[in-house]
């Protein structure tokens, strides 16, 4: 399971296919991340926590 910025969704899918990991789960967080402050990162994390938990249960 991986977490990436939604900006890199196509790249993550391409990499998973190239590595033969087509069933790998990836959750995408709202972009951008690089310049986000702590409060913004917490908001981004809160927005995907349910998806992350679901992906880990598979």
PDB file of N, CA, C, O and CB in Angstrom:
ATOM      1  N   UNK A   1       0.851  -1.156   0.000  1.00  0.00           N
ATOM      2  CA  UNK A   1       0.000   0.000   0.000  1.00  0.00           C
ATOM      3  C   UNK A   1       0.900   1.221   0.000  1.00  0.00           C
ATOM      4  O   UNK A   1       1.893   1.281   0.724  1.00  0.00           O
ATOM      5  CB  UNK A   1      -0.970  -0.004   1.212  1.00  0.00           C
ATOM      6  N   UNK A   2       0.544   2.168  -0.804  1.00  0.00           N
ATOM      7  CA  UNK A   2       1.333   3.395  -0.836  1.00  0.00           C
ATOM      8  C   UNK A   2       0.411   4.604  -0.840  1.00  0.00           C
ATOM      9  O   UNK A   2      -0.774   4.508  -1.161  1.00  0.00           O
ATOM     10  CB  UNK A   2       2.258   3.420  -2.067  1.00  0.00           C
ATOM     11  N   UNK A   3       0.981   5.734  -0.477  1.00  0.00           N
ATOM     12  CA  UNK A   3       0.269   7.008  -0.476  1.00  0.00           C
ATOM     13  C   UNK A   3       1.087   7.961  -1.324  1.00  0.00           C
ATOM     14  O   UNK A   3       2.299   8.087  -1.153  1.00  0.00           O
ATOM     15  CB  UNK A   3       0.053   7.568   0.985  1.00  0.00           C
ATOM     16  N   UNK A   4       0.400   8.633  -2.246  1.00  0.00           N
ATOM     17  CA  UNK A   4       1.090   9.580  -3.118  1.00  0.00           C
ATOM     18  C   UNK A   4       0.187  10.773  -3.381  1.00  0.00           C
ATOM     19  O   UNK A   4      -1.025  10.707  -3.175  1.00  0.00           O
ATOM     20  CB  UNK A   4       1.510   8.908  -4.448  1.00  0.00           C
ATOM     21  N   UNK A   5       0.778  11.843  -3.831  1.00  0.00           N
ATOM     22  CA  UNK A   5       0.016  13.020  -4.222  1.00  0.00           C
ATOM     23  C   UNK A   5      -0.754  12.703  -5.497  1.00  0.00           C
ATOM     24  O   UNK A   5      -0.250  12.013  -6.383  1.00  0.00           O
ATOM     25  CB  UNK A   5       0.947  14.251  -4.425  1.00  0.00           C
ATOM     26  N   UNK A   6      -1.990  13.216  -5.582  1.00  0.00           N
ATOM     27  CA  UNK A   6      -2.816  12.937  -6.747  1.00  0.00           C
ATOM     28  C   UNK A   6      -2.172  13.407  -8.053  1.00  0.00           C
ATOM     29  O   UNK A   6      -2.543  12.945  -9.132  1.00  0.00           O
ATOM     30  CB  UNK A   6      -4.165  13.590  -6.581  1.00  0.00           C
ATOM     31  N   UNK A   7      -1.235  14.299  -7.956  1.00  0.00           N
ATOM     32  CA  UNK A   7      -0.496  14.768  -9.134  1.00  0.00           C
ATOM     33  C   UNK A   7       0.279  13.623  -9.786  1.00  0.00           C
ATOM     34  O   UNK A   7       0.562  13.671 -10.983  1.00  0.00           O
ATOM     35  CB  UNK A   7       0.469  15.904  -8.745  1.00  0.00           C
ATOM     36  N   UNK A   8       0.622  12.597  -9.009  1.00  0.00           N
ATOM     37  CA  UNK A   8       1.449  11.503  -9.493  1.00  0.00           C
ATOM     38  C   UNK A   8       0.674  10.203  -9.678  1.00  0.00           C
ATOM     39  O   UNK A   8       1.266   9.124  -9.711  1.00  0.00           O
ATOM     40  CB  UNK A   8       2.587  11.277  -8.547  1.00  0.00           C
ATOM     41  N   UNK A   9      -0.649  10.303  -9.797  1.00  0.00           N
ATOM     42  CA  UNK A   9      -1.479   9.109  -9.936  1.00  0.00           C
ATOM     43  C   UNK A   9      -1.098   8.278 -11.161  1.00  0.00           C
ATOM     44  O   UNK A   9      -0.934   7.062 -11.054  1.00  0.00           O
ATOM     45  CB  UNK A   9      -2.942   9.505 -10.021  1.00  0.00           C
ATOM     46  N   UNK A  10      -0.956   8.912 -12.307  1.00  0.00           N
ATOM     47  CA  UNK A  10      -0.582   8.164 -13.521  1.00  0.00           C
ATOM     48  C   UNK A  10       0.789   7.506 -13.365  1.00  0.00           C
ATOM     49  O   UNK A  10       0.978   6.356 -13.760  1.00  0.00           O
ATOM     50  CB  UNK A  10      -0.578   9.097 -14.748  1.00  0.00           C
ATOM     51  N   UNK A  11       1.736   8.234 -12.794  1.00  0.00           N
ATOM     52  CA  UNK A  11       3.080   7.684 -12.609  1.00  0.00           C
ATOM     53  C   UNK A  11       3.060   6.497 -11.647  1.00  0.00           C
ATOM     54  O   UNK A  11       3.759   5.509 -11.871  1.00  0.00           O
ATOM     55  CB  UNK A  11       4.034   8.768 -12.087  1.00  0.00           C
ATOM     56  N   UNK A  12       2.271   6.584 -10.589  1.00  0.00           N
ATOM     57  CA  UNK A  12       2.190   5.487  -9.624  1.00  0.00           C
ATOM     58  C   UNK A  12       1.590   4.241 -10.272  1.00  0.00           C
ATOM     59  O   UNK A  12       2.066   3.129 -10.045  1.00  0.00           O
ATOM     60  CB  UNK A  12       1.354   5.905  -8.401  1.00  0.00           C
ATOM     61  N   UNK A  13       0.558   4.426 -11.069  1.00  0.00           N
ATOM     62  CA  UNK A  13      -0.064   3.289 -11.757  1.00  0.00           C
ATOM     63  C   UNK A  13       0.886   2.672 -12.769  1.00  0.00           C
ATOM     64  O   UNK A  13       0.954   1.448 -12.887  1.00  0.00           O
ATOM     65  CB  UNK A  13      -1.353   3.725 -12.455  1.00  0.00           C
ATOM     66  N   UNK A  14       1.616   3.497 -13.494  1.00  0.00           N
ATOM     67  CA  UNK A  14       2.591   3.010 -14.461  1.00  0.00           C
ATOM     68  C   UNK A  14       3.692   2.217 -13.763  1.00  0.00           C
ATOM     69  O   UNK A  14       4.083   1.147 -14.230  1.00  0.00           O
ATOM     70  CB  UNK A  14       3.195   4.181 -15.249  1.00  0.00           C
ATOM     71  N   UNK A  15       4.189   2.741 -12.645  1.00  0.00           N
ATOM     72  CA  UNK A  15       5.245   2.066 -11.892  1.00  0.00           C
ATOM     73  C   UNK A  15       4.742   0.729 -11.334  1.00  0.00           C
ATOM     74  O   UNK A  15       5.463  -0.268 -11.375  1.00  0.00           O
ATOM     75  CB  UNK A  15       5.750   2.969 -10.745  1.00  0.00           C
ATOM     76  N   UNK A  16       3.526   0.706 -10.820  1.00  0.00           N
ATOM     77  CA  UNK A  16       2.971  -0.543 -10.284  1.00  0.00           C
ATOM     78  C   UNK A  16       2.878  -1.605 -11.375  1.00  0.00           C
ATOM     79  O   UNK A  16       3.213  -2.767 -11.146  1.00  0.00           O
ATOM     80  CB  UNK A  16       1.579  -0.298  -9.665  1.00  0.00           C
ATOM     81  N   UNK A  17       2.424  -1.205 -12.556  1.00  0.00           N
ATOM     82  CA  UNK A  17       2.347  -2.155 -13.683  1.00  0.00           C
ATOM     83  C   UNK A  17       3.731  -2.647 -14.059  1.00  0.00           C
ATOM     84  O   UNK A  17       3.931  -3.841 -14.283  1.00  0.00           O
ATOM     85  CB  UNK A  17       1.669  -1.502 -14.909  1.00  0.00           C
ATOM     86  N   UNK A  18       4.692  -1.729 -14.128  1.00  0.00           N
ATOM     87  CA  UNK A  18       6.056  -2.091 -14.527  1.00  0.00           C
ATOM     88  C   UNK A  18       6.683  -3.077 -13.541  1.00  0.00           C
ATOM     89  O   UNK A  18       7.510  -3.904 -13.923  1.00  0.00           O
ATOM     90  CB  UNK A  18       6.929  -0.835 -14.635  1.00  0.00           C
ATOM     91  N   UNK A  19       6.287  -2.984 -12.281  1.00  0.00           N
ATOM     92  CA  UNK A  19       6.835  -3.869 -11.250  1.00  0.00           C
ATOM     93  C   UNK A  19       5.993  -5.128 -11.058  1.00  0.00           C
ATOM     94  O   UNK A  19       6.277  -5.949 -10.185  1.00  0.00           O
ATOM     95  CB  UNK A  19       6.943  -3.125  -9.931  1.00  0.00           C
ATOM     96  N   UNK A  20       4.956  -5.271 -11.883  1.00  0.00           N
ATOM     97  CA  UNK A  20       4.093  -6.436 -11.781  1.00  0.00           C
ATOM     98  C   UNK A  20       3.208  -6.407 -10.549  1.00  0.00           C
ATOM     99  O   UNK A  20       2.796  -7.455 -10.052  1.00  0.00           O
ATOM    100  CB  UNK A  20       4.919  -7.680 -11.772  1.00  0.00           C
ATOM    101  N   UNK A  21       2.917  -5.223 -10.058  1.00  0.00           N
ATOM    102  CA  UNK A  21       2.116  -5.064  -8.844  1.00  0.00           C
ATOM    103  C   UNK A  21       0.772  -4.409  -9.172  1.00  0.00           C
ATOM    104  O   UNK A  21       0.374  -3.429  -8.542  1.00  0.00           O
ATOM    105  CB  UNK A  21       2.882  -4.223  -7.796  1.00  0.00           C
ATOM    106  N   UNK A  22       0.088  -4.964 -10.157  1.00  0.00           N
ATOM    107  CA  UNK A  22      -1.153  -4.350 -10.636  1.00  0.00           C
ATOM    108  C   UNK A  22      -2.252  -4.341  -9.578  1.00  0.00           C
ATOM    109  O   UNK A  22      -3.187  -3.546  -9.670  1.00  0.00           O
ATOM    110  CB  UNK A  22      -1.645  -5.078 -11.866  1.00  0.00           C
ATOM    111  N   UNK A  23      -2.156  -5.206  -8.583  1.00  0.00           N
ATOM    112  CA  UNK A  23      -3.157  -5.243  -7.523  1.00  0.00           C
ATOM    113  C   UNK A  23      -2.768  -4.402  -6.301  1.00  0.00           C
ATOM    114  O   UNK A  23      -3.491  -4.377  -5.306  1.00  0.00           O
ATOM    115  CB  UNK A  23      -3.390  -6.673  -7.100  1.00  0.00           C
ATOM    116  N   UNK A  24      -1.634  -3.723  -6.381  1.00  0.00           N
ATOM    117  CA  UNK A  24      -1.187  -2.900  -5.254  1.00  0.00           C
ATOM    118  C   UNK A  24      -2.170  -1.752  -5.036  1.00  0.00           C
ATOM    119  O   UNK A  24      -2.670  -1.154  -5.989  1.00  0.00           O
ATOM    120  CB  UNK A  24       0.248  -2.350  -5.503  1.00  0.00           C
ATOM    121  N   UNK A  25      -2.433  -1.463  -3.788  1.00  0.00           N
ATOM    122  CA  UNK A  25      -3.351  -0.383  -3.449  1.00  0.00           C
ATOM    123  C   UNK A  25      -2.566   0.903  -3.235  1.00  0.00           C
ATOM    124  O   UNK A  25      -1.509   0.910  -2.605  1.00  0.00           O
ATOM    125  CB  UNK A  25      -4.178  -0.734  -2.190  1.00  0.00           C
ATOM    126  N   UNK A  26      -3.103   1.979  -3.768  1.00  0.00           N
ATOM    127  CA  UNK A  26      -2.493   3.291  -3.605  1.00  0.00           C
ATOM    128  C   UNK A  26      -3.596   4.286  -3.290  1.00  0.00           C
ATOM    129  O   UNK A  26      -4.645   4.295  -3.935  1.00  0.00           O
ATOM    130  CB  UNK A  26      -1.697   3.716  -4.880  1.00  0.00           C
ATOM    131  N   UNK A  27      -3.352   5.116  -2.299  1.00  0.00           N
ATOM    132  CA  UNK A  27      -4.287   6.176  -1.931  1.00  0.00           C
ATOM    133  C   UNK A  27      -3.624   7.498  -2.298  1.00  0.00           C
ATOM    134  O   UNK A  27      -2.441   7.716  -2.037  1.00  0.00           O
ATOM    135  CB  UNK A  27      -4.666   6.122  -0.392  1.00  0.00           C
ATOM    136  N   UNK A  28      -4.415   8.369  -2.909  1.00  0.00           N
ATOM    137  CA  UNK A  28      -3.860   9.636  -3.385  1.00  0.00           C
ATOM    138  C   UNK A  28      -4.368  10.790  -2.532  1.00  0.00           C
ATOM    139  O   UNK A  28      -5.568  10.955  -2.313  1.00  0.00           O
ATOM    140  CB  UNK A  28      -4.221   9.866  -4.865  1.00  0.00           C
ATOM    141  N   UNK A  29      -3.414  11.578  -2.063  1.00  0.00           N
ATOM    142  CA  UNK A  29      -3.706  12.731  -1.221  1.00  0.00           C
ATOM    143  C   UNK A  29      -3.748  13.984  -2.092  1.00  0.00           C
ATOM    144  O   UNK A  29      -3.068  14.071  -3.114  1.00  0.00           O
ATOM    145  CB  UNK A  29      -2.649  12.878  -0.088  1.00  0.00           C
ATOM    146  N   UNK A  30      -4.551  14.939  -1.672  1.00  0.00           N
ATOM    147  CA  UNK A  30      -4.710  16.176  -2.440  1.00  0.00           C
ATOM    148  C   UNK A  30      -3.365  16.891  -2.621  1.00  0.00           C
ATOM    149  O   UNK A  30      -2.585  17.018  -1.677  1.00  0.00           O
ATOM    150  CB  UNK A  30      -5.717  17.110  -1.742  1.00  0.00           C
ATOM    151  N   UNK A  31      -3.119  17.340  -3.814  1.00  0.00           N
ATOM    152  CA  UNK A  31      -1.894  18.048  -4.189  1.00  0.00           C
ATOM    153  C   UNK A  31      -2.106  19.543  -3.963  1.00  0.00           C
ATOM    154  O   UNK A  31      -3.242  19.993  -4.115  1.00  0.00           O
ATOM    155  CB  UNK A  31      -1.504  17.756  -5.680  1.00  0.00           C
ATOM    156  N   UNK A  32      -1.133  20.322  -3.623  1.00  0.00           N
ATOM    157  CA  UNK A  32       0.279  20.008  -3.416  1.00  0.00           C
ATOM    158  C   UNK A  32       0.573  19.635  -1.961  1.00  0.00           C
ATOM    159  O   UNK A  32      -0.211  19.901  -1.051  1.00  0.00           O
ATOM    160  CB  UNK A  32       1.144  21.192  -3.832  1.00  0.00           C
ATOM    161  N   UNK A  33       1.724  19.016  -1.789  1.00  0.00           N
ATOM    162  CA  UNK A  33       2.175  18.636  -0.455  1.00  0.00           C
ATOM    163  C   UNK A  33       3.415  19.442  -0.053  1.00  0.00           C
ATOM    164  O   UNK A  33       3.565  19.833   1.105  1.00  0.00           O
ATOM    165  CB  UNK A  33       2.477  17.125  -0.402  1.00  0.00           C
ATOM    166  N   UNK A  34       4.280  19.679  -1.003  1.00  0.00           N
ATOM    167  CA  UNK A  34       5.594  20.272  -0.729  1.00  0.00           C
ATOM    168  C   UNK A  34       5.531  21.533   0.126  1.00  0.00           C
ATOM    169  O   UNK A  34       6.334  21.693   1.046  1.00  0.00           O
ATOM    170  CB  UNK A  34       6.280  20.593  -2.024  1.00  0.00           C
ATOM    171  N   UNK A  35       4.599  22.420  -0.159  1.00  0.00           N
ATOM    172  CA  UNK A  35       4.572  23.693   0.564  1.00  0.00           C
ATOM    173  C   UNK A  35       3.471  23.747   1.628  1.00  0.00           C
ATOM    174  O   UNK A  35       3.185  24.815   2.169  1.00  0.00           O
ATOM    175  CB  UNK A  35       4.385  24.833  -0.416  1.00  0.00           C
ATOM    176  N   UNK A  36       2.857  22.607   1.929  1.00  0.00           N
ATOM    177  CA  UNK A  36       1.792  22.579   2.930  1.00  0.00           C
ATOM    178  C   UNK A  36       2.378  22.693   4.342  1.00  0.00           C
ATOM    179  O   UNK A  36       3.406  22.092   4.654  1.00  0.00           O
ATOM    180  CB  UNK A  36       0.961  21.283   2.796  1.00  0.00           C
ATOM    181  N   UNK A  37       1.708  23.467   5.177  1.00  0.00           N
ATOM    182  CA  UNK A  37       2.140  23.564   6.574  1.00  0.00           C
ATOM    183  C   UNK A  37       1.551  22.392   7.361  1.00  0.00           C
ATOM    184  O   UNK A  37       0.801  21.584   6.813  1.00  0.00           O
ATOM    185  CB  UNK A  37       1.704  24.931   7.203  1.00  0.00           C
ATOM    186  N   UNK A  38       1.892  22.303   8.633  1.00  0.00           N
ATOM    187  CA  UNK A  38       1.445  21.166   9.450  1.00  0.00           C
ATOM    188  C   UNK A  38      -0.070  21.043   9.485  1.00  0.00           C
ATOM    189  O   UNK A  38      -0.602  19.940   9.355  1.00  0.00           O
ATOM    190  CB  UNK A  38       1.975  21.300  10.866  1.00  0.00           C
ATOM    191  N   UNK A  39      -0.769  22.149   9.657  1.00  0.00           N
ATOM    192  CA  UNK A  39      -2.234  22.118   9.725  1.00  0.00           C
ATOM    193  C   UNK A  39      -2.824  21.630   8.402  1.00  0.00           C
ATOM    194  O   UNK A  39      -3.774  20.847   8.399  1.00  0.00           O
ATOM    195  CB  UNK A  39      -2.790  23.517  10.074  1.00  0.00           C
ATOM    196  N   UNK A  40      -2.273  22.085   7.291  1.00  0.00           N
ATOM    197  CA  UNK A  40      -2.757  21.648   5.980  1.00  0.00           C
ATOM    198  C   UNK A  40      -2.488  20.166   5.760  1.00  0.00           C
ATOM    199  O   UNK A  40      -3.326  19.461   5.197  1.00  0.00           O
ATOM    200  CB  UNK A  40      -2.101  22.468   4.867  1.00  0.00           C
ATOM    201  N   UNK A  41      -1.327  19.687   6.199  1.00  0.00           N
ATOM    202  CA  UNK A  41      -1.018  18.262   6.055  1.00  0.00           C
ATOM    203  C   UNK A  41      -1.960  17.414   6.897  1.00  0.00           C
ATOM    204  O   UNK A  41      -2.370  16.332   6.477  1.00  0.00           O
ATOM    205  CB  UNK A  41       0.436  17.984   6.453  1.00  0.00           C
ATOM    206  N   UNK A  42      -2.302  17.902   8.082  1.00  0.00           N
ATOM    207  CA  UNK A  42      -3.263  17.174   8.917  1.00  0.00           C
ATOM    208  C   UNK A  42      -4.621  17.090   8.224  1.00  0.00           C
ATOM    209  O   UNK A  42      -5.274  16.047   8.273  1.00  0.00           O
ATOM    210  CB  UNK A  42      -3.410  17.855  10.294  1.00  0.00           C
ATOM    211  N   UNK A  43      -5.049  18.162   7.588  1.00  0.00           N
ATOM    212  CA  UNK A  43      -6.308  18.159   6.842  1.00  0.00           C
ATOM    213  C   UNK A  43      -6.253  17.144   5.701  1.00  0.00           C
ATOM    214  O   UNK A  43      -7.203  16.393   5.481  1.00  0.00           O
ATOM    215  CB  UNK A  43      -6.613  19.566   6.290  1.00  0.00           C
ATOM    216  N   UNK A  44      -5.142  17.129   4.984  1.00  0.00           N
ATOM    217  CA  UNK A  44      -4.986  16.189   3.870  1.00  0.00           C
ATOM    218  C   UNK A  44      -5.009  14.747   4.372  1.00  0.00           C
ATOM    219  O   UNK A  44      -5.641  13.881   3.767  1.00  0.00           O
ATOM    220  CB  UNK A  44      -3.673  16.465   3.109  1.00  0.00           C
ATOM    221  N   UNK A  45      -4.318  14.499   5.478  1.00  0.00           N
ATOM    222  CA  UNK A  45      -4.284  13.151   6.055  1.00  0.00           C
ATOM    223  C   UNK A  45      -5.664  12.740   6.559  1.00  0.00           C
ATOM    224  O   UNK A  45      -6.102  11.612   6.333  1.00  0.00           O
ATOM    225  CB  UNK A  45      -3.261  13.082   7.203  1.00  0.00           C
ATOM    226  N   UNK A  46      -6.341  13.647   7.233  1.00  0.00           N
ATOM    227  CA  UNK A  46      -7.688  13.348   7.732  1.00  0.00           C
ATOM    228  C   UNK A  46      -8.631  12.985   6.594  1.00  0.00           C
ATOM    229  O   UNK A  46      -9.516  12.146   6.760  1.00  0.00           O
ATOM    230  CB  UNK A  46      -8.248  14.540   8.509  1.00  0.00           C
ATOM    231  N   UNK A  47      -8.442  13.611   5.446  1.00  0.00           N
ATOM    232  CA  UNK A  47      -9.330  13.383   4.304  1.00  0.00           C
ATOM    233  C   UNK A  47      -9.179  11.983   3.708  1.00  0.00           C
ATOM    234  O   UNK A  47     -10.099  11.496   3.052  1.00  0.00           O
ATOM    235  CB  UNK A  47      -9.064  14.420   3.232  1.00  0.00           C
ATOM    236  N   UNK A  48      -8.038  11.330   3.922  1.00  0.00           N
ATOM    237  CA  UNK A  48      -7.820  10.011   3.311  1.00  0.00           C
ATOM    238  C   UNK A  48      -7.689   8.864   4.301  1.00  0.00           C
ATOM    239  O   UNK A  48      -7.490   7.717   3.901  1.00  0.00           O
ATOM    240  CB  UNK A  48      -6.598  10.054   2.472  1.00  0.00           C
ATOM    241  N   UNK A  49      -7.798   9.164   5.588  1.00  0.00           N
ATOM    242  CA  UNK A  49      -7.538   8.124   6.591  1.00  0.00           C
ATOM    243  C   UNK A  49      -8.448   6.903   6.402  1.00  0.00           C
ATOM    244  O   UNK A  49      -7.986   5.774   6.563  1.00  0.00           O
ATOM    245  CB  UNK A  49      -7.727   8.696   7.999  1.00  0.00           C
ATOM    246  N   UNK A  50      -9.704   7.098   6.072  1.00  0.00           N
ATOM    247  CA  UNK A  50     -10.607   5.956   5.869  1.00  0.00           C
ATOM    248  C   UNK A  50     -10.177   5.113   4.670  1.00  0.00           C
ATOM    249  O   UNK A  50     -10.261   3.886   4.708  1.00  0.00           O
ATOM    250  CB  UNK A  50     -12.050   6.445   5.671  1.00  0.00           C
ATOM    251  N   UNK A  51      -9.716   5.774   3.608  1.00  0.00           N
ATOM    252  CA  UNK A  51      -9.233   5.047   2.428  1.00  0.00           C
ATOM    253  C   UNK A  51      -7.977   4.236   2.764  1.00  0.00           C
ATOM    254  O   UNK A  51      -7.821   3.106   2.300  1.00  0.00           O
ATOM    255  CB  UNK A  51      -8.938   6.032   1.272  1.00  0.00           C
ATOM    256  N   UNK A  52      -7.092   4.811   3.564  1.00  0.00           N
ATOM    257  CA  UNK A  52      -5.870   4.113   3.949  1.00  0.00           C
ATOM    258  C   UNK A  52      -6.216   2.871   4.769  1.00  0.00           C
ATOM    259  O   UNK A  52      -5.676   1.794   4.519  1.00  0.00           O
ATOM    260  CB  UNK A  52      -4.934   5.050   4.749  1.00  0.00           C
ATOM    261  N   UNK A  53      -7.100   3.014   5.732  1.00  0.00           N
ATOM    262  CA  UNK A  53      -7.499   1.882   6.558  1.00  0.00           C
ATOM    263  C   UNK A  53      -8.134   0.787   5.699  1.00  0.00           C
ATOM    264  O   UNK A  53      -7.843  -0.396   5.872  1.00  0.00           O
ATOM    265  CB  UNK A  53      -8.476   2.337   7.656  1.00  0.00           C
ATOM    266  N   UNK A  54      -8.996   1.193   4.781  1.00  0.00           N
ATOM    267  CA  UNK A  54      -9.639   0.208   3.895  1.00  0.00           C
ATOM    268  C   UNK A  54      -8.607  -0.518   3.033  1.00  0.00           C
ATOM    269  O   UNK A  54      -8.706  -1.729   2.837  1.00  0.00           O
ATOM    270  CB  UNK A  54     -10.682   0.896   2.993  1.00  0.00           C
ATOM    271  N   UNK A  55      -7.629   0.208   2.523  1.00  0.00           N
ATOM    272  CA  UNK A  55      -6.608  -0.405   1.670  1.00  0.00           C
ATOM    273  C   UNK A  55      -5.744  -1.380   2.471  1.00  0.00           C
ATOM    274  O   UNK A  55      -5.295  -2.391   1.932  1.00  0.00           O
ATOM    275  CB  UNK A  55      -5.726   0.679   1.024  1.00  0.00           C
ATOM    276  N   UNK A  56      -5.511  -1.091   3.730  1.00  0.00           N
ATOM    277  CA  UNK A  56      -4.695  -1.965   4.565  1.00  0.00           C
ATOM    278  C   UNK A  56      -5.440  -3.235   4.948  1.00  0.00           C
ATOM    279  O   UNK A  56      -4.813  -4.247   5.263  1.00  0.00           O
ATOM    280  CB  UNK A  56      -4.253  -1.231   5.815  1.00  0.00           C
ATOM    281  N   UNK A  57      -6.746  -3.197   4.926  1.00  0.00           N
ATOM    282  CA  UNK A  57      -7.545  -4.363   5.297  1.00  0.00           C
ATOM    283  C   UNK A  57      -7.694  -5.356   4.156  1.00  0.00           C
ATOM    284  O   UNK A  57      -8.123  -6.488   4.378  1.00  0.00           O
ATOM    285  CB  UNK A  57      -8.909  -3.924   5.764  1.00  0.00           C
ATOM    286  N   UNK A  58      -7.356  -4.963   2.967  1.00  0.00           N
ATOM    287  CA  UNK A  58      -7.527  -5.846   1.797  1.00  0.00           C
ATOM    288  C   UNK A  58      -6.450  -6.899   1.772  1.00  0.00           C
ATOM    289  O   UNK A  58      -6.423  -7.734   0.868  1.00  0.00           O
ATOM    290  CB  UNK A  58      -7.501  -5.041   0.486  1.00  0.00           C
TER     291      UNK A  58
END
